[in-house]
């Protein structure tokens, strides 16, 4: 890992730690990629 990337990751981690609130926006499919059932899939609701 480059030093620049490590510095950026450290800065991001510090911002997240100091934040009062944190919101993460993800795209469709992030849950299914993690192994959670799909809402409209065969095992969904």
mmCIF entry with sequence, helices, sheets and N, C-alpha, C, O atoms, coordinates in Angstrom:
data_MODEL
# 
_entry.id   MODEL 
# 
_entity.id                         1 
_entity.type                       polymer 
_entity.pdbx_number_of_molecules   1 
# 
_entity_poly.entity_id                      1 
_entity_poly.type                           'polypeptide(L)' 
_entity_poly.nstd_linkage                   no 
_entity_poly.nstd_monomer                   no 
_entity_poly.pdbx_seq_one_letter_code       
;(UNK)(UNK)(UNK)(UNK)(UNK)(UNK)(UNK)(UNK)(UNK)(UNK)(UNK)(UNK)(UNK)(UNK)(UNK)(UNK)
(UNK)(UNK)(UNK)(UNK)(UNK)(UNK)(UNK)(UNK)(UNK)(UNK)(UNK)(UNK)(UNK)(UNK)(UNK)(UNK)
(UNK)(UNK)(UNK)(UNK)(UNK)(UNK)(UNK)(UNK)(UNK)(UNK)(UNK)(UNK)(UNK)
;
_entity_poly.pdbx_seq_one_letter_code_can   XXXXXXXXXXXXXXXXXXXXXXXXXXXXXXXXXXXXXXXXXXXXX 
_entity_poly.pdbx_strand_id                 A 
# 
loop_
_entity_poly_seq.entity_id 
_entity_poly_seq.num 
_entity_poly_seq.mon_id 
_entity_poly_seq.hetero 
1 1  UNK n 
1 2  UNK n 
1 3  UNK n 
1 4  UNK n 
1 5  UNK n 
1 6  UNK n 
1 7  UNK n 
1 8  UNK n 
1 9  UNK n 
1 10 UNK n 
1 11 UNK n 
1 12 UNK n 
1 13 UNK n 
1 14 UNK n 
1 15 UNK n 
1 16 UNK n 
1 17 UNK n 
1 18 UNK n 
1 19 UNK n 
1 20 UNK n 
1 21 UNK n 
1 22 UNK n 
1 23 UNK n 
1 24 UNK n 
1 25 UNK n 
1 26 UNK n 
1 27 UNK n 
1 28 UNK n 
1 29 UNK n 
1 30 UNK n 
1 31 UNK n 
1 32 UNK n 
1 33 UNK n 
1 34 UNK n 
1 35 UNK n 
1 36 UNK n 
1 37 UNK n 
1 38 UNK n 
1 39 UNK n 
1 40 UNK n 
1 41 UNK n 
1 42 UNK n 
1 43 UNK n 
1 44 UNK n 
1 45 UNK n 
# 
_struct_asym.id          A 
_struct_asym.entity_id   1 
# 
loop_
_struct_conf.conf_type_id 
_struct_conf.id 
_struct_conf.pdbx_PDB_helix_id 
_struct_conf.beg_label_comp_id 
_struct_conf.beg_label_asym_id 
_struct_conf.beg_label_seq_id 
_struct_conf.pdbx_beg_PDB_ins_code 
_struct_conf.end_label_comp_id 
_struct_conf.end_label_asym_id 
_struct_conf.end_label_seq_id 
_struct_conf.pdbx_end_PDB_ins_code 
_struct_conf.beg_auth_comp_id 
_struct_conf.beg_auth_asym_id 
_struct_conf.beg_auth_seq_id 
_struct_conf.end_auth_comp_id 
_struct_conf.end_auth_asym_id 
_struct_conf.end_auth_seq_id 
_struct_conf.pdbx_PDB_helix_class 
_struct_conf.details 
_struct_conf.pdbx_PDB_helix_length 
HELX_P HELX_P1 AA1 UNK A 3  ? UNK A 18 ? UNK A 3  UNK A 18 1 ? 16 
HELX_P HELX_P2 AA2 UNK A 30 ? UNK A 33 ? UNK A 30 UNK A 33 1 ? 4  
# 
_struct_conf_type.id          HELX_P 
_struct_conf_type.criteria    ? 
_struct_conf_type.reference   ? 
# 
loop_
_atom_site.group_PDB 
_atom_site.id 
_atom_site.type_symbol 
_atom_site.label_atom_id 
_atom_site.label_alt_id 
_atom_site.label_comp_id 
_atom_site.label_asym_id 
_atom_site.label_entity_id 
_atom_site.label_seq_id 
_atom_site.pdbx_PDB_ins_code 
_atom_site.Cartn_x 
_atom_site.Cartn_y 
_atom_site.Cartn_z 
_atom_site.occupancy 
_atom_site.B_iso_or_equiv 
_atom_site.pdbx_formal_charge 
_atom_site.auth_seq_id 
_atom_site.auth_comp_id 
_atom_site.auth_asym_id 
_atom_site.auth_atom_id 
_atom_site.pdbx_PDB_model_num 
ATOM 1   N N  . UNK A 1 1  ? 0.865   -1.175  0.000  1.00 0.00 ? 1  UNK A N  1 
ATOM 2   C CA . UNK A 1 1  ? 0.000   0.000   0.000  1.00 0.00 ? 1  UNK A CA 1 
ATOM 3   C C  . UNK A 1 1  ? 0.906   1.231   0.000  1.00 0.00 ? 1  UNK A C  1 
ATOM 4   O O  . UNK A 1 1  ? 1.877   1.312   0.753  1.00 0.00 ? 1  UNK A O  1 
ATOM 5   N N  . UNK A 1 2  ? 0.562   2.185   -0.865 1.00 0.00 ? 2  UNK A N  1 
ATOM 6   C CA . UNK A 1 2  ? 1.388   3.390   -0.952 1.00 0.00 ? 2  UNK A CA 1 
ATOM 7   C C  . UNK A 1 2  ? 1.173   4.260   0.282  1.00 0.00 ? 2  UNK A C  1 
ATOM 8   O O  . UNK A 1 2  ? 0.137   4.182   0.942  1.00 0.00 ? 2  UNK A O  1 
ATOM 9   N N  . UNK A 1 3  ? 2.170   5.088   0.579  1.00 0.00 ? 3  UNK A N  1 
ATOM 10  C CA . UNK A 1 3  ? 2.090   5.984   1.732  1.00 0.00 ? 3  UNK A CA 1 
ATOM 11  C C  . UNK A 1 3  ? 0.938   6.969   1.573  1.00 0.00 ? 3  UNK A C  1 
ATOM 12  O O  . UNK A 1 3  ? 0.261   7.296   2.548  1.00 0.00 ? 3  UNK A O  1 
ATOM 13  N N  . UNK A 1 4  ? 0.709   7.449   0.332  1.00 0.00 ? 4  UNK A N  1 
ATOM 14  C CA . UNK A 1 4  ? -0.381  8.392   0.082  1.00 0.00 ? 4  UNK A CA 1 
ATOM 15  C C  . UNK A 1 4  ? -1.736  7.752   0.380  1.00 0.00 ? 4  UNK A C  1 
ATOM 16  O O  . UNK A 1 4  ? -2.597  8.377   1.000  1.00 0.00 ? 4  UNK A O  1 
ATOM 17  N N  . UNK A 1 5  ? -1.926  6.507   -0.062 1.00 0.00 ? 5  UNK A N  1 
ATOM 18  C CA . UNK A 1 5  ? -3.180  5.815   0.192  1.00 0.00 ? 5  UNK A CA 1 
ATOM 19  C C  . UNK A 1 5  ? -3.367  5.589   1.691  1.00 0.00 ? 5  UNK A C  1 
ATOM 20  O O  . UNK A 1 5  ? -4.462  5.785   2.218  1.00 0.00 ? 5  UNK A O  1 
ATOM 21  N N  . UNK A 1 6  ? -2.321  5.184   2.364  1.00 0.00 ? 6  UNK A N  1 
ATOM 22  C CA . UNK A 1 6  ? -2.396  4.968   3.811  1.00 0.00 ? 6  UNK A CA 1 
ATOM 23  C C  . UNK A 1 6  ? -2.773  6.252   4.536  1.00 0.00 ? 6  UNK A C  1 
ATOM 24  O O  . UNK A 1 6  ? -3.557  6.219   5.485  1.00 0.00 ? 6  UNK A O  1 
ATOM 25  N N  . UNK A 1 7  ? -2.228  7.377   4.104  1.00 0.00 ? 7  UNK A N  1 
ATOM 26  C CA . UNK A 1 7  ? -2.552  8.672   4.710  1.00 0.00 ? 7  UNK A CA 1 
ATOM 27  C C  . UNK A 1 7  ? -4.021  9.024   4.474  1.00 0.00 ? 7  UNK A C  1 
ATOM 28  O O  . UNK A 1 7  ? -4.698  9.521   5.374  1.00 0.00 ? 7  UNK A O  1 
ATOM 29  N N  . UNK A 1 8  ? -4.504  8.767   3.270  1.00 0.00 ? 8  UNK A N  1 
ATOM 30  C CA . UNK A 1 8  ? -5.909  9.060   2.959  1.00 0.00 ? 8  UNK A CA 1 
ATOM 31  C C  . UNK A 1 8  ? -6.849  8.194   3.789  1.00 0.00 ? 8  UNK A C  1 
ATOM 32  O O  . UNK A 1 8  ? -7.861  8.681   4.291  1.00 0.00 ? 8  UNK A O  1 
ATOM 33  N N  . UNK A 1 9  ? -6.520  6.919   3.935  1.00 0.00 ? 9  UNK A N  1 
ATOM 34  C CA . UNK A 1 9  ? -7.334  6.015   4.742  1.00 0.00 ? 9  UNK A CA 1 
ATOM 35  C C  . UNK A 1 9  ? -7.330  6.469   6.197  1.00 0.00 ? 9  UNK A C  1 
ATOM 36  O O  . UNK A 1 9  ? -8.374  6.463   6.849  1.00 0.00 ? 9  UNK A O  1 
ATOM 37  N N  . UNK A 1 10 ? -6.198  6.852   6.699  1.00 0.00 ? 10 UNK A N  1 
ATOM 38  C CA . UNK A 1 10 ? -6.089  7.336   8.078  1.00 0.00 ? 10 UNK A CA 1 
ATOM 39  C C  . UNK A 1 10 ? -6.920  8.597   8.278  1.00 0.00 ? 10 UNK A C  1 
ATOM 40  O O  . UNK A 1 10 ? -7.603  8.734   9.294  1.00 0.00 ? 10 UNK A O  1 
ATOM 41  N N  . UNK A 1 11 ? -6.870  9.519   7.319  1.00 0.00 ? 11 UNK A N  1 
ATOM 42  C CA . UNK A 1 11 ? -7.663  10.748  7.411  1.00 0.00 ? 11 UNK A CA 1 
ATOM 43  C C  . UNK A 1 11 ? -9.156  10.425  7.395  1.00 0.00 ? 11 UNK A C  1 
ATOM 44  O O  . UNK A 1 11 ? -9.915  10.983  8.188  1.00 0.00 ? 11 UNK A O  1 
ATOM 45  N N  . UNK A 1 12 ? -9.583  9.540   6.512  1.00 0.00 ? 12 UNK A N  1 
ATOM 46  C CA . UNK A 1 12 ? -10.989 9.146   6.449  1.00 0.00 ? 12 UNK A CA 1 
ATOM 47  C C  . UNK A 1 12 ? -11.429 8.505   7.757  1.00 0.00 ? 12 UNK A C  1 
ATOM 48  O O  . UNK A 1 12 ? -12.503 8.814   8.273  1.00 0.00 ? 12 UNK A O  1 
ATOM 49  N N  . UNK A 1 13 ? -10.608 7.617   8.291  1.00 0.00 ? 13 UNK A N  1 
ATOM 50  C CA . UNK A 1 13 ? -10.936 6.962   9.558  1.00 0.00 ? 13 UNK A CA 1 
ATOM 51  C C  . UNK A 1 13 ? -11.072 7.988   10.679 1.00 0.00 ? 13 UNK A C  1 
ATOM 52  O O  . UNK A 1 13 ? -11.963 7.872   11.520 1.00 0.00 ? 13 UNK A O  1 
ATOM 53  N N  . UNK A 1 14 ? -10.210 8.975   10.697 1.00 0.00 ? 14 UNK A N  1 
ATOM 54  C CA . UNK A 1 14 ? -10.277 10.022  11.722 1.00 0.00 ? 14 UNK A CA 1 
ATOM 55  C C  . UNK A 1 14 ? -11.548 10.852  11.574 1.00 0.00 ? 14 UNK A C  1 
ATOM 56  O O  . UNK A 1 14 ? -12.204 11.159  12.569 1.00 0.00 ? 14 UNK A O  1 
ATOM 57  N N  . UNK A 1 15 ? -11.898 11.215  10.353 1.00 0.00 ? 15 UNK A N  1 
ATOM 58  C CA . UNK A 1 15 ? -13.140 11.974  10.113 1.00 0.00 ? 15 UNK A CA 1 
ATOM 59  C C  . UNK A 1 15 ? -14.350 11.174  10.581 1.00 0.00 ? 15 UNK A C  1 
ATOM 60  O O  . UNK A 1 15 ? -15.257 11.724  11.206 1.00 0.00 ? 15 UNK A O  1 
ATOM 61  N N  . UNK A 1 16 ? -14.365 9.876   10.280 1.00 0.00 ? 16 UNK A N  1 
ATOM 62  C CA . UNK A 1 16 ? -15.486 9.037   10.691 1.00 0.00 ? 16 UNK A CA 1 
ATOM 63  C C  . UNK A 1 16 ? -15.559 8.941   12.214 1.00 0.00 ? 16 UNK A C  1 
ATOM 64  O O  . UNK A 1 16 ? -16.646 8.996   12.789 1.00 0.00 ? 16 UNK A O  1 
ATOM 65  N N  . UNK A 1 17 ? -14.419 8.801   12.861 1.00 0.00 ? 17 UNK A N  1 
ATOM 66  C CA . UNK A 1 17 ? -14.367 8.703   14.313 1.00 0.00 ? 17 UNK A CA 1 
ATOM 67  C C  . UNK A 1 17 ? -14.874 9.981   14.975 1.00 0.00 ? 17 UNK A C  1 
ATOM 68  O O  . UNK A 1 17 ? -15.564 9.921   15.992 1.00 0.00 ? 17 UNK A O  1 
ATOM 69  N N  . UNK A 1 18 ? -14.535 11.134  14.403 1.00 0.00 ? 18 UNK A N  1 
ATOM 70  C CA . UNK A 1 18 ? -14.902 12.427  14.983 1.00 0.00 ? 18 UNK A CA 1 
ATOM 71  C C  . UNK A 1 18 ? -16.294 12.895  14.587 1.00 0.00 ? 18 UNK A C  1 
ATOM 72  O O  . UNK A 1 18 ? -16.812 13.841  15.180 1.00 0.00 ? 18 UNK A O  1 
ATOM 73  N N  . UNK A 1 19 ? -16.909 12.259  13.604 1.00 0.00 ? 19 UNK A N  1 
ATOM 74  C CA . UNK A 1 19 ? -18.205 12.700  13.098 1.00 0.00 ? 19 UNK A CA 1 
ATOM 75  C C  . UNK A 1 19 ? -19.308 12.505  14.138 1.00 0.00 ? 19 UNK A C  1 
ATOM 76  O O  . UNK A 1 19 ? -19.313 11.536  14.898 1.00 0.00 ? 19 UNK A O  1 
ATOM 77  N N  . UNK A 1 20 ? -20.224 13.442  14.145 1.00 0.00 ? 20 UNK A N  1 
ATOM 78  C CA . UNK A 1 20 ? -21.385 13.317  15.021 1.00 0.00 ? 20 UNK A CA 1 
ATOM 79  C C  . UNK A 1 20 ? -22.381 12.330  14.411 1.00 0.00 ? 20 UNK A C  1 
ATOM 80  O O  . UNK A 1 20 ? -23.011 11.560  15.136 1.00 0.00 ? 20 UNK A O  1 
ATOM 81  N N  . UNK A 1 21 ? -22.523 12.348  13.100 1.00 0.00 ? 21 UNK A N  1 
ATOM 82  C CA . UNK A 1 21 ? -23.403 11.440  12.366 1.00 0.00 ? 21 UNK A CA 1 
ATOM 83  C C  . UNK A 1 21 ? -22.653 10.937  11.137 1.00 0.00 ? 21 UNK A C  1 
ATOM 84  O O  . UNK A 1 21 ? -21.794 11.635  10.599 1.00 0.00 ? 21 UNK A O  1 
ATOM 85  N N  . UNK A 1 22 ? -22.978 9.737   10.702 1.00 0.00 ? 22 UNK A N  1 
ATOM 86  C CA . UNK A 1 22 ? -22.341 9.167   9.525  1.00 0.00 ? 22 UNK A CA 1 
ATOM 87  C C  . UNK A 1 22 ? -23.416 8.538   8.648  1.00 0.00 ? 22 UNK A C  1 
ATOM 88  O O  . UNK A 1 22 ? -24.222 7.738   9.122  1.00 0.00 ? 22 UNK A O  1 
ATOM 89  N N  . UNK A 1 23 ? -23.425 8.898   7.386  1.00 0.00 ? 23 UNK A N  1 
ATOM 90  C CA . UNK A 1 23 ? -24.361 8.341   6.421  1.00 0.00 ? 23 UNK A CA 1 
ATOM 91  C C  . UNK A 1 23 ? -23.545 7.701   5.309  1.00 0.00 ? 23 UNK A C  1 
ATOM 92  O O  . UNK A 1 23 ? -22.599 8.301   4.799  1.00 0.00 ? 23 UNK A O  1 
ATOM 93  N N  . UNK A 1 24 ? -23.911 6.491   4.937  1.00 0.00 ? 24 UNK A N  1 
ATOM 94  C CA . UNK A 1 24 ? -23.222 5.786   3.862  1.00 0.00 ? 24 UNK A CA 1 
ATOM 95  C C  . UNK A 1 24 ? -24.253 5.440   2.800  1.00 0.00 ? 24 UNK A C  1 
ATOM 96  O O  . UNK A 1 24 ? -25.239 4.760   3.085  1.00 0.00 ? 24 UNK A O  1 
ATOM 97  N N  . UNK A 1 25 ? -24.030 5.901   1.588  1.00 0.00 ? 25 UNK A N  1 
ATOM 98  C CA . UNK A 1 25 ? -24.896 5.591   0.466  1.00 0.00 ? 25 UNK A CA 1 
ATOM 99  C C  . UNK A 1 25 ? -24.263 4.449   -0.326 1.00 0.00 ? 25 UNK A C  1 
ATOM 100 O O  . UNK A 1 25 ? -23.082 4.500   -0.671 1.00 0.00 ? 25 UNK A O  1 
ATOM 101 N N  . UNK A 1 26 ? -25.051 3.432   -0.606 1.00 0.00 ? 26 UNK A N  1 
ATOM 102 C CA . UNK A 1 26 ? -24.551 2.316   -1.410 1.00 0.00 ? 26 UNK A CA 1 
ATOM 103 C C  . UNK A 1 26 ? -25.504 2.060   -2.555 1.00 0.00 ? 26 UNK A C  1 
ATOM 104 O O  . UNK A 1 26 ? -26.640 2.535   -2.549 1.00 0.00 ? 26 UNK A O  1 
ATOM 105 N N  . UNK A 1 27 ? -25.056 1.333   -3.507 1.00 0.00 ? 27 UNK A N  1 
ATOM 106 C CA . UNK A 1 27 ? -25.888 1.016   -4.656 1.00 0.00 ? 27 UNK A CA 1 
ATOM 107 C C  . UNK A 1 27 ? -26.670 -0.264  -4.441 1.00 0.00 ? 27 UNK A C  1 
ATOM 108 O O  . UNK A 1 27 ? -26.467 -0.983  -3.463 1.00 0.00 ? 27 UNK A O  1 
ATOM 109 N N  . UNK A 1 28 ? -27.561 -0.530  -5.369 1.00 0.00 ? 28 UNK A N  1 
ATOM 110 C CA . UNK A 1 28 ? -28.361 -1.753  -5.312 1.00 0.00 ? 28 UNK A CA 1 
ATOM 111 C C  . UNK A 1 28 ? -27.449 -2.967  -5.393 1.00 0.00 ? 28 UNK A C  1 
ATOM 112 O O  . UNK A 1 28 ? -26.467 -2.971  -6.135 1.00 0.00 ? 28 UNK A O  1 
ATOM 113 N N  . UNK A 1 29 ? -27.776 -3.979  -4.636 1.00 0.00 ? 29 UNK A N  1 
ATOM 114 C CA . UNK A 1 29 ? -27.018 -5.223  -4.690 1.00 0.00 ? 29 UNK A CA 1 
ATOM 115 C C  . UNK A 1 29 ? -25.952 -5.357  -3.632 1.00 0.00 ? 29 UNK A C  1 
ATOM 116 O O  . UNK A 1 29 ? -25.335 -6.418  -3.529 1.00 0.00 ? 29 UNK A O  1 
ATOM 117 N N  . UNK A 1 30 ? -25.705 -4.337  -2.843 1.00 0.00 ? 30 UNK A N  1 
ATOM 118 C CA . UNK A 1 30 ? -24.644 -4.432  -1.840 1.00 0.00 ? 30 UNK A CA 1 
ATOM 119 C C  . UNK A 1 30 ? -24.979 -5.505  -0.805 1.00 0.00 ? 30 UNK A C  1 
ATOM 120 O O  . UNK A 1 30 ? -24.081 -6.190  -0.315 1.00 0.00 ? 30 UNK A O  1 
ATOM 121 N N  . UNK A 1 31 ? -26.256 -5.657  -0.470 1.00 0.00 ? 31 UNK A N  1 
ATOM 122 C CA . UNK A 1 31 ? -26.628 -6.663  0.521  1.00 0.00 ? 31 UNK A CA 1 
ATOM 123 C C  . UNK A 1 31 ? -26.519 -8.072  -0.045 1.00 0.00 ? 31 UNK A C  1 
ATOM 124 O O  . UNK A 1 31 ? -26.059 -8.982  0.645  1.00 0.00 ? 31 UNK A O  1 
ATOM 125 N N  . UNK A 1 32 ? -26.935 -8.262  -1.287 1.00 0.00 ? 32 UNK A N  1 
ATOM 126 C CA . UNK A 1 32 ? -26.861 -9.597  -1.875 1.00 0.00 ? 32 UNK A CA 1 
ATOM 127 C C  . UNK A 1 32 ? -25.413 -10.032 -2.057 1.00 0.00 ? 32 UNK A C  1 
ATOM 128 O O  . UNK A 1 32 ? -25.100 -11.215 -1.926 1.00 0.00 ? 32 UNK A O  1 
ATOM 129 N N  . UNK A 1 33 ? -24.547 -9.106  -2.350 1.00 0.00 ? 33 UNK A N  1 
ATOM 130 C CA . UNK A 1 33 ? -23.129 -9.420  -2.478 1.00 0.00 ? 33 UNK A CA 1 
ATOM 131 C C  . UNK A 1 33 ? -22.553 -9.876  -1.137 1.00 0.00 ? 33 UNK A C  1 
ATOM 132 O O  . UNK A 1 33 ? -21.585 -10.634 -1.090 1.00 0.00 ? 33 UNK A O  1 
ATOM 133 N N  . UNK A 1 34 ? -23.164 -9.400  -0.048 1.00 0.00 ? 34 UNK A N  1 
ATOM 134 C CA . UNK A 1 34 ? -22.724 -9.763  1.301  1.00 0.00 ? 34 UNK A CA 1 
ATOM 135 C C  . UNK A 1 34 ? -23.386 -11.036 1.813  1.00 0.00 ? 34 UNK A C  1 
ATOM 136 O O  . UNK A 1 34 ? -23.072 -11.503 2.907  1.00 0.00 ? 34 UNK A O  1 
ATOM 137 N N  . UNK A 1 35 ? -24.303 -11.598 1.025  1.00 0.00 ? 35 UNK A N  1 
ATOM 138 C CA . UNK A 1 35 ? -24.949 -12.835 1.423  1.00 0.00 ? 35 UNK A CA 1 
ATOM 139 C C  . UNK A 1 35 ? -26.332 -12.668 2.024  1.00 0.00 ? 35 UNK A C  1 
ATOM 140 O O  . UNK A 1 35 ? -26.944 -13.661 2.420  1.00 0.00 ? 35 UNK A O  1 
ATOM 141 N N  . UNK A 1 36 ? -26.849 -11.443 2.108  1.00 0.00 ? 36 UNK A N  1 
ATOM 142 C CA . UNK A 1 36 ? -28.201 -11.228 2.619  1.00 0.00 ? 36 UNK A CA 1 
ATOM 143 C C  . UNK A 1 36 ? -29.211 -11.510 1.514  1.00 0.00 ? 36 UNK A C  1 
ATOM 144 O O  . UNK A 1 36 ? -28.917 -11.268 0.343  1.00 0.00 ? 36 UNK A O  1 
ATOM 145 N N  . UNK A 1 37 ? -30.401 -12.016 1.858  1.00 0.00 ? 37 UNK A N  1 
ATOM 146 C CA . UNK A 1 37 ? -31.388 -12.315 0.832  1.00 0.00 ? 37 UNK A CA 1 
ATOM 147 C C  . UNK A 1 37 ? -31.880 -11.055 0.124  1.00 0.00 ? 37 UNK A C  1 
ATOM 148 O O  . UNK A 1 37 ? -31.996 -9.987  0.726  1.00 0.00 ? 37 UNK A O  1 
ATOM 149 N N  . UNK A 1 38 ? -32.160 -11.205 -1.144 1.00 0.00 ? 38 UNK A N  1 
ATOM 150 C CA . UNK A 1 38 ? -32.670 -10.121 -1.980 1.00 0.00 ? 38 UNK A CA 1 
ATOM 151 C C  . UNK A 1 38 ? -34.147 -9.887  -1.661 1.00 0.00 ? 38 UNK A C  1 
ATOM 152 O O  . UNK A 1 38 ? -34.880 -10.845 -1.414 1.00 0.00 ? 38 UNK A O  1 
ATOM 153 N N  . UNK A 1 39 ? -34.591 -8.635  -1.662 1.00 0.00 ? 39 UNK A N  1 
ATOM 154 C CA . UNK A 1 39 ? -35.990 -8.309  -1.362 1.00 0.00 ? 39 UNK A CA 1 
ATOM 155 C C  . UNK A 1 39 ? -36.926 -8.957  -2.365 1.00 0.00 ? 39 UNK A C  1 
ATOM 156 O O  . UNK A 1 39 ? -37.965 -9.497  -1.984 1.00 0.00 ? 39 UNK A O  1 
ATOM 157 N N  . UNK A 1 40 ? -36.569 -8.910  -3.650 1.00 0.00 ? 40 UNK A N  1 
ATOM 158 C CA . UNK A 1 40 ? -37.449 -9.447  -4.698 1.00 0.00 ? 40 UNK A CA 1 
ATOM 159 C C  . UNK A 1 40 ? -37.013 -10.822 -5.190 1.00 0.00 ? 40 UNK A C  1 
ATOM 160 O O  . UNK A 1 40 ? -37.652 -11.389 -6.076 1.00 0.00 ? 40 UNK A O  1 
ATOM 161 N N  . UNK A 1 41 ? -35.953 -11.359 -4.639 1.00 0.00 ? 41 UNK A N  1 
ATOM 162 C CA . UNK A 1 41 ? -35.461 -12.653 -5.085 1.00 0.00 ? 41 UNK A CA 1 
ATOM 163 C C  . UNK A 1 41 ? -36.317 -13.810 -4.591 1.00 0.00 ? 41 UNK A C  1 
ATOM 164 O O  . UNK A 1 41 ? -37.326 -13.592 -3.919 1.00 0.00 ? 41 UNK A O  1 
ATOM 165 N N  . UNK A 1 42 ? -35.928 -15.028 -4.915 1.00 0.00 ? 42 UNK A N  1 
ATOM 166 C CA . UNK A 1 42 ? -36.721 -16.199 -4.553 1.00 0.00 ? 42 UNK A CA 1 
ATOM 167 C C  . UNK A 1 42 ? -36.894 -16.365 -3.035 1.00 0.00 ? 42 UNK A C  1 
ATOM 168 O O  . UNK A 1 42 ? -37.897 -16.922 -2.591 1.00 0.00 ? 42 UNK A O  1 
ATOM 169 N N  . UNK A 1 43 ? -35.941 -15.895 -2.246 1.00 0.00 ? 43 UNK A N  1 
ATOM 170 C CA . UNK A 1 43 ? -36.045 -16.007 -0.789 1.00 0.00 ? 43 UNK A CA 1 
ATOM 171 C C  . UNK A 1 43 ? -36.449 -14.684 -0.149 1.00 0.00 ? 43 UNK A C  1 
ATOM 172 O O  . UNK A 1 43 ? -36.417 -14.558 1.075  1.00 0.00 ? 43 UNK A O  1 
ATOM 173 N N  . UNK A 1 44 ? -36.826 -13.699 -0.955 1.00 0.00 ? 44 UNK A N  1 
ATOM 174 C CA . UNK A 1 44 ? -37.195 -12.377 -0.442 1.00 0.00 ? 44 UNK A CA 1 
ATOM 175 C C  . UNK A 1 44 ? -38.648 -12.300 -0.027 1.00 0.00 ? 44 UNK A C  1 
ATOM 176 O O  . UNK A 1 44 ? -39.361 -13.304 0.008  1.00 0.00 ? 44 UNK A O  1 
ATOM 177 N N  . UNK A 1 45 ? -39.067 -11.097 0.285  1.00 0.00 ? 45 UNK A N  1 
ATOM 178 C CA . UNK A 1 45 ? -40.448 -10.866 0.740  1.00 0.00 ? 45 UNK A CA 1 
ATOM 179 C C  . UNK A 1 45 ? -41.372 -10.759 -0.459 1.00 0.00 ? 45 UNK A C  1 
ATOM 180 O O  . UNK A 1 45 ? -42.576 -10.565 -0.295 1.00 0.00 ? 45 UNK A O  1 
# 
